[in-house]
Amino acid sequence: MVRYSPPSLPLLLSSSSFLFLLNIFDYLAARYLNAGLLGPLAIGIIFGPEVANIIPDNLQLTFIDLGYIGLLLIVFEAGLGSSGSPKLEGITLATVTACIGVAMPIAVSFALFSIPGVFGYTRLQAFAAGASLCSTSLGTTLSLLTPRLRGTRAGSVLQCAALLDDVVGLVIVGVIQELGSRDASMGAKAPGKWELRDIVQPVMVSIAFALVVPLLAWASQLLLTLLPSRRRDRLFSSKPQFFILGLGLMGFVAGTNAAGSSDLLGAYLAGAFIAYVFEPARYTHNLNSNFSIPSKPISPIEAFDNYFAIPLYRFFSPVFFASIGSALPVRSLFSVNGSHEVVWKGMIYSLLMIFAKMCTGLCFLVWPEIRSNTGATEPYTAPDTDRPESPSNTAPMPKPLPISPATHLVPIPHTSLSKRQSVSLISLGMVARGEIALIVAQLARPILVGNNSSNSELYAVVTWAILITTIVGALGVGGLVRSWKNQGIL
């Protein structure tokens, strides 16, 4: 039994100053860099154990758990906004883009680390390093894209590709975790020995969920149409929508986790499932005009705005990015076993990892544009479910915060990007690695370190690449958004 006792003054001041500075730095980074996530990231590094060590370990673990809830909610919201799925052509382009985004970092890592006399790492270590950098930070991407950019063809492809890269990264988490545990248990006798099942199982489970959930959504929507109108109409009021969102998110996350797949995949599928099944417009023709529900029918994304958006973007999201910063091994980035070679090696590897992800923009450059029946170019536009832009006289935030359900009813002005602008957005938007890369790198640490546990150079090199690519990607997309706003494009 835990007894209640007030916290000590140092703990109270350190935790309260941490939470206070999170929002201050978030505002400053959003105001001057158009990348608010860099503010909490910096606060996490400063307050973390590698720099000032202000936050105790038990409190840091608490913030990591709370931050992961924020990540789940960010991905869940992305799923809620996907009810009007992009066209088949957009899905195909996103899939090709994601495949290049996964293959290039692994291929470059194999090519670089196989150079004799320079790095001298094994092929398994090269795979672990490339796998750590093959993901794209979905949380970073979603926090930087404005509603108008999400509605463009490039924005839709970027979101889908980032999600696919994250799903692949999370599948690789299971593979790396199994390889790392086998490597550690077998030691030098059989390093890196693994079975095909270690890779096939998480891949097949993820594919199974991706195929079954759309069928389940179709069947659920059909069952709802068979319900009496009076009962169905009650589902589209505020409080039932709140319970549907909460229970759906927890159920999908628990299900995917128990099946051996990704929590984030479960969160995204939960959002997409709920958005499809409980969209009021699908039942408009069956609404009972004689029954009056308490207010206008509320969609899931509007209910999310009412109950989840403000705590997410004022608390959970900043805490999430701060937890990433606190987990970075900053001290080992500059010296390993008395040698500073890790710095230039980390810089070179970071530049190569930036190049590897920017190659994804080539897909959009060579891909044929959508043409209408008249022959004119027809840019892809997402359904009108996003929020309006924040006023120009206010500081830009990572995501505009809603005030009422009516915000989703305000149409967003159409934005069309040129092919060059689209290539720039996708190339820079895919660079940031973030949370998934840190998780994979941490799980792959036994492989990256190898039999010599005191030599953590490769782990530090990978951490350099994660940190630099995340910062460069955020600054790059933020700079693009600011530039396009100044030009009147957004």
C-alpha positions in Angstrom: 0.0 0.0 0.0 1.3 3.4 -1.0 0.7 6.1 1.6 -0.1 9.6 0.5 2.5 12.2 1.3 3.2 15.6 -0.2 6.2 15.8 -2.5 9.4 17.5 -1.2 10.0 21.1 -2.3 12.9 20.3 -4.7 10.8 17.6 -6.4 7.9 20.0 -6.6 10.0 22.8 -8.0 11.8 20.6 -10.5 8.7 19.0 -11.9 6.6 22.2 -12.0 9.4 24.1 -13.8 9.8 21.3 -16.2 6.1 21.4 -17.2 6.1 25.2 -17.3 9.1 25.5 -19.5 7.8 22.8 -21.9 5.0 25.1 -23.0 7.2 28.2 -23.0 9.9 26.6 -25.2 7.2 25.0 -27.3 5.7 28.4 -28.0 9.2 30.0 -28.8 10.2 27.2 -31.2 6.8 27.4 -32.9 7.0 31.2 -33.1 10.5 31.5 -34.5 11.3 28.1 -36.1 7.8 26.9 -37.0 8.8 23.6 -35.4 7.4 23.6 -31.9 8.5 20.1 -31.1 12.2 21.3 -30.9 11.4 23.3 -27.8 10.3 20.3 -25.7 13.1 18.3 -27.2 15.6 20.8 -25.9 14.0 20.9 -22.4 14.1 17.1 -22.3 17.8 17.1 -23.0 18.6 19.8 -20.5 16.5 18.3 -17.6 17.5 14.7 -18.5 20.2 12.6 -16.9 22.9 13.3 -19.4 23.0 17.1 -18.8 21.6 18.7 -15.7 19.9 15.6 -14.3 17.2 17.7 -12.6 14.4 15.2 -13.0 14.6 12.0 -10.8 14.6 8.7 -12.5 11.2 7.6 -11.3 9.7 10.9 -12.4 11.4 10.6 -15.8 9.9 7.1 -16.3 6.5 8.6 -15.5 6.9 11.3 -18.1 8.0 8.7 -20.6 4.8 6.7 -20.0 2.7 9.9 -20.2 4.5 10.9 -23.4 3.8 7.6 -25.0 0.1 8.2 -24.4 0.6 11.4 -26.3 2.2 9.6 -29.2 -0.7 7.1 -29.3 -3.2 10.0 -29.3 -1.3 11.8 -32.1 -1.4 8.6 -34.3 -5.0 8.0 -33.3 -6.0 11.4 -34.5 -4.2 10.8 -37.8 -6.4 7.7 -38.2 -9.5 9.7 -37.4 -8.7 12.0 -40.2 -8.3 9.2 -42.8 -12.0 8.4 -43.2 -11.9 9.7 -46.7 -9.0 7.6 -47.9 -6.7 8.8 -50.7 -7.2 7.4 -54.2 -5.6 4.1 -55.2 -2.9 6.1 -57.1 -2.0 8.0 -54.0 -1.8 4.8 -51.9 0.5 3.2 -54.6 2.7 6.2 -54.7 2.9 6.3 -50.8 3.8 2.6 -50.8 6.6 3.0 -53.3 7.8 6.1 -51.4 7.8 4.2 -48.1 9.7 1.2 -49.6 12.4 3.5 -50.8 12.5 5.2 -47.4 13.1 1.8 -45.7 15.5 0.3 -48.2 17.8 3.3 -48.7 19.0 3.7 -45.1 19.7 -0.1 -44.8 21.5 -0.2 -48.1 23.6 2.9 -47.4 24.5 1.4 -43.9 25.6 -1.8 -45.5 27.7 0.1 -48.1 29.3 2.4 -45.5 30.1 0.0 -42.7 31.6 -2.6 -45.1 34.4 -0.2 -46.0 37.6 -2.0 -44.6 39.7 0.0 -42.2 37.1 2.8 -41.7 34.3 1.4 -39.6 34.9 -2.4 -39.6 31.5 -3.5 -38.3 29.7 -6.8 -39.1 26.8 -7.1 -41.5 24.4 -7.7 -38.6 25.6 -4.5 -36.9 25.1 -2.7 -40.3 21.6 -4.1 -40.5 20.8 -3.0 -37.0 22.1 0.5 -37.6 20.2 0.8 -40.9 17.0 -0.6 -39.3 17.2 2.0 -36.6 17.2 4.8 -39.2 14.7 3.4 -41.6 11.6 4.7 -39.8 10.0 8.2 -40.2 8.8 10.0 -37.1 5.0 10.0 -37.7 4.5 12.2 -34.6 7.0 14.8 -35.9 5.4 14.7 -39.4 1.9 15.2 -38.1 2.9 18.0 -35.7 4.5 20.0 -38.5 1.9 19.6 -41.3 -0.7 22.3 -41.4 -4.3 21.5 -42.3 -3.9 22.9 -45.8 -0.8 20.8 -46.4 -2.5 17.7 -45.2 -5.2 18.3 -47.9 -2.7 18.4 -50.8 -1.7 15.4 -52.8 1.9 15.6 -51.4 0.6 15.9 -47.9 -1.5 12.9 -48.2 1.3 10.8 -49.7 3.7 12.0 -47.0 1.3 11.0 -44.2 0.7 7.5 -45.7 4.4 7.0 -46.4 5.4 8.1 -42.9 2.9 5.8 -41.4 4.0 2.8 -43.5 7.7 3.5 -42.6 6.7 3.6 -38.9 4.8 0.4 -39.2 7.8 -1.2 -40.9 10.0 0.3 -38.1 7.7 -1.2 -35.5 7.8 -4.6 -37.1 11.6 -4.3 -37.2 11.4 -3.5 -33.4 10.1 -7.0 -32.9 12.8 -8.5 -35.2 15.6 -6.5 -33.6 14.4 -7.4 -30.1 14.4 -11.1 -30.9 17.8 -10.9 -32.6 19.2 -8.9 -29.7 17.9 -11.3 -27.1 19.3 -14.3 -29.0 22.6 -12.5 -29.5 22.9 -11.8 -25.8 21.9 -15.3 -24.7 24.2 -17.1 -27.2 27.1 -14.7 -26.7 30.1 -15.2 -28.9 29.3 -18.9 -29.7 26.6 -18.1 -32.2 26.3 -14.3 -32.6 23.4 -13.1 -34.6 21.7 -16.5 -35.0 18.0 -16.2 -35.7 15.1 -18.0 -37.3 12.8 -17.0 -40.2 9.9 -17.0 -37.7 11.4 -14.1 -35.9 10.8 -11.9 -38.9 7.7 -13.5 -40.5 5.5 -13.5 -37.4 5.4 -9.7 -36.7 5.1 -9.0 -40.4 2.2 -11.4 -41.0 0.4 -10.2 -37.8 0.6 -6.6 -39.0 -0.6 -7.5 -42.5 -3.5 -9.5 -41.0 -4.7 -6.5 -38.9 -4.4 -4.2 -42.0 -6.6 -6.6 -44.0 -9.2 -7.6 -41.3 -9.9 -4.1 -39.9 -11.4 -2.7 -43.1 -13.7 -5.8 -43.4 -14.7 -5.3 -39.7 -15.4 -1.7 -40.4 -17.6 -2.5 -43.3 -19.5 -5.1 -41.3 -20.0 -2.8 -38.4 -21.3 0.0 -40.6 -23.8 -2.4 -42.1 -25.0 -3.4 -38.6 -25.5 0.2 -37.6 -27.7 0.8 -40.6 -29.9 -2.0 -39.4 -30.4 -0.5 -36.0 -33.6 1.5 -35.2 -33.0 5.2 -35.9 -33.7 6.2 -32.4 -31.0 4.0 -31.0 -28.5 4.9 -33.7 -29.0 8.6 -33.4 -28.0 8.5 -29.8 -24.5 7.4 -30.8 -23.8 10.7 -32.5 -24.1 12.9 -29.4 -21.1 14.1 -27.5 -20.8 11.7 -24.6 -21.4 8.5 -26.5 -18.7 9.6 -29.0 -16.3 10.2 -26.1 -16.8 6.6 -24.9 -16.5 5.2 -28.4 -13.2 7.0 -28.9 -11.8 5.9 -25.6 -12.9 2.3 -25.6 -12.0 1.9 -29.3 -8.5 3.2 -28.8 -7.8 1.1 -25.8 -9.3 -2.0 -27.4 -7.3 -1.8 -30.6 -4.0 -1.0 -28.9 -4.5 -3.9 -26.5 -5.4 -6.2 -29.3 -2.5 -5.4 -31.6 -0.1 -5.6 -28.6 -1.4 -8.9 -27.5 -1.1 -10.3 -31.0 2.5 -9.2 -31.3 2.0 -6.2 -33.5 2.6 -2.5 -33.0 0.7 -0.3 -30.5 0.9 2.6 -32.9 -0.5 0.5 -35.7 -3.4 -0.4 -33.4 -3.9 3.3 -32.6 -4.0 4.3 -36.3 -6.4 1.4 -37.2 -8.6 2.4 -34.2 -8.9 5.9 -35.6 -9.6 4.8 -39.1 -12.2 2.2 -38.0 -14.1 4.7 -35.8 -14.0 7.5 -38.4 -15.4 5.2 -41.0 -18.1 3.5 -38.9 -19.3 6.5 -37.0 -19.3 9.2 -39.6 -22.8 10.8 -39.3 -22.9 11.6 -43.1 -23.1 7.8 -43.8 -26.5 7.6 -42.1 -28.0 10.9 -43.1 -30.6 9.3 -45.4 -31.7 7.1 -42.5 -32.0 9.7 -39.8 -35.3 9.8 -38.0 -36.7 13.2 -38.4 -39.2 12.6 -35.6 -36.4 12.0 -33.1 -34.4 15.0 -31.8 -31.0 14.3 -30.4 -29.6 16.7 -27.9 -27.5 18.6 -30.4 -26.3 18.4 -34.0 -24.8 15.0 -34.9 -21.1 15.0 -33.9 -18.5 13.2 -35.8 -15.6 11.3 -34.1 -13.0 13.9 -35.1 -15.2 16.7 -33.6 -15.6 14.7 -30.4 -11.8 14.3 -30.4 -11.5 18.1 -30.6 -13.9 18.5 -27.7 -12.3 16.0 -25.2 -8.8 15.1 -26.3 -7.2 17.9 -28.4 -6.4 20.5 -25.8 -4.8 18.1 -23.2 -3.0 16.4 -26.0 -1.3 19.5 -27.5 -0.8 21.4 -24.2 0.5 18.5 -22.1 0.9 15.0 -23.6 2.5 16.0 -26.9 5.2 18.3 -25.3 5.9 15.6 -22.7 6.4 13.1 -25.4 9.0 15.1 -27.3 10.7 16.0 -24.0 10.9 12.3 -23.2 12.7 11.7 -26.5 15.2 14.4 -25.5 15.8 13.0 -22.0 16.5 9.5 -23.5 19.4 10.8 -25.8 22.8 9.7 -24.5 24.3 13.2 -25.0 27.6 12.6 -23.2 28.6 9.6 -25.3 28.0 11.6 -28.5 31.4 13.4 -28.1 33.8 10.9 -26.7 33.8 7.1 -26.6 36.7 5.4 -24.8 38.7 8.7 -24.9 38.4 9.0 -28.7 36.5 11.8 -30.4 36.2 10.0 -33.8 32.6 9.3 -33.0 31.9 13.0 -33.8 33.0 13.0 -37.4 31.7 9.5 -37.9 28.3 10.5 -36.6 28.3 13.6 -38.8 29.1 11.6 -41.9 26.5 9.0 -41.1 23.9 11.6 -40.4 24.4 13.3 -43.7 24.1 10.0 -45.5 20.9 9.2 -43.6 19.5 12.6 -44.6 20.4 11.8 -48.2 18.9 8.3 -48.0 15.5 9.6 -46.9 15.5 12.6 -49.3 15.7 10.1 -52.1 12.0 9.4 -51.4 11.1 12.7 -53.1 12.3 11.3 -56.4 9.2 9.1 -56.5 7.0 12.1 -56.7 9.2 13.7 -59.3 8.9 10.9 -61.8 5.4 9.8 -60.9 2.7 10.8 -63.4 0.2 13.4 -62.2 -3.5 12.7 -61.8 -5.4 13.9 -64.9 -9.0 14.8 -65.1 -11.3 13.9 -68.1 -10.5 17.2 -69.7 -6.7 16.5 -69.5 -6.0 19.1 -66.9 -3.9 18.3 -63.9 -6.1 17.4 -61.0 -4.3 17.7 -57.6 -5.4 15.4 -54.9 -7.5 16.9 -52.2 -8.3 15.3 -48.9 -11.8 15.4 -47.4 -12.8 18.5 -45.5 -12.2 17.2 -42.0 -9.3 19.2 -40.9 -9.1 22.3 -38.8 -8.9 25.8 -40.1 -5.6 27.6 -40.1 -4.8 29.7 -37.0 -5.0 33.5 -37.5 -2.0 35.1 -39.1 -1.6 37.5 -36.2 -1.0 34.7 -33.7 2.0 32.6 -33.1 2.0 29.3 -35.1 1.5 26.3 -33.0 2.4 22.7 -33.8 -1.3 22.2 -34.5 -4.2 24.7 -34.2 -6.2 24.0 -31.1 -10.0 23.7 -31.7 -12.5 25.7 -29.7 -15.8 24.0 -30.6 -17.1 21.2 -32.9 -18.0 23.9 -35.4 -14.3 24.3 -36.3 -14.5 21.2 -38.4 -17.4 22.6 -40.4 -15.4 25.6 -41.6 -14.1 24.8 -45.1 -10.3 25.0 -45.6 -9.2 27.0 -48.7 -7.8 24.8 -51.4 -4.0 24.7 -51.7 -2.2 23.3 -54.7 1.5 22.7 -54.7 3.7 22.6 -57.8 5.7 19.4 -58.4 8.9 21.0 -57.2 7.2 22.1 -54.0 5.7 18.7 -53.5 9.1 17.0 -53.9 10.6 19.4 -51.4 7.8 18.7 -48.8 8.1 14.9 -49.2 11.9 14.9 -49.2 12.2 16.9 -46.0 9.2 15.5 -44.3 10.6 12.0 -44.5 13.9 12.9 -42.9 13.0 13.1 -39.2 13.4 9.8 -37.4 12.3 10.6 -33.8 10.7 8.2 -31.4 10.6 4.9 -33.4 14.3 5.2 -34.3 15.2 5.7 -30.6 13.2 2.6 -29.6 14.8 0.5 -32.3 18.3 1.7 -31.5 17.8 1.1 -27.8 16.6 -2.5 -28.5 19.4 -3.0 -31.0 22.1 -1.8 -28.5 23.3 -5.4 -27.7 23.9 -5.9 -31.4 25.4 -2.4 -32.0 27.8 -2.8 -29.1 28.7 -6.4 -30.0 30.7 -8.6 -27.7 32.8 -5.7 -26.4 30.2 -4.0 -24.1 32.6 -1.1 -23.4 32.7 0.0 -27.0 29.5 1.9 -27.7 30.8 3.8 -30.7 28.3 2.5 -33.2 25.5 3.1 -30.8 26.7 6.7 -30.4 27.0 7.1 -34.2 23.4 5.9 -34.7 22.3 8.3 -31.9 24.0 11.2 -33.7 22.1 10.3 -36.9 18.7 10.1 -35.0 19.3 13.5 -33.3 20.5 15.4 -36.4 17.9 14.0 -38.8 15.1 14.8 -36.4 16.3 18.4 -36.0 17.0 18.9 -39.7 13.7 17.4 -40.8 11.7 19.5 -38.3 13.6 22.7 -39.3 13.3 21.9 -43.0 9.6 21.4 -43.0 9.1 24.3 -40.7 11.2 26.5 -43.0 9.2 25.4 -46.0 5.9 26.1 -44.2 7.1 29.6 -43.2 8.4 30.4 -46.6 5.1 29.3 -48.3 3.1 31.3 -45.8 5.2 34.4 -46.6 4.6 33.8 -50.4 0.9 33.5 -49.9 0.8 29.8 -50.9 -0.6 28.7 -47.6 
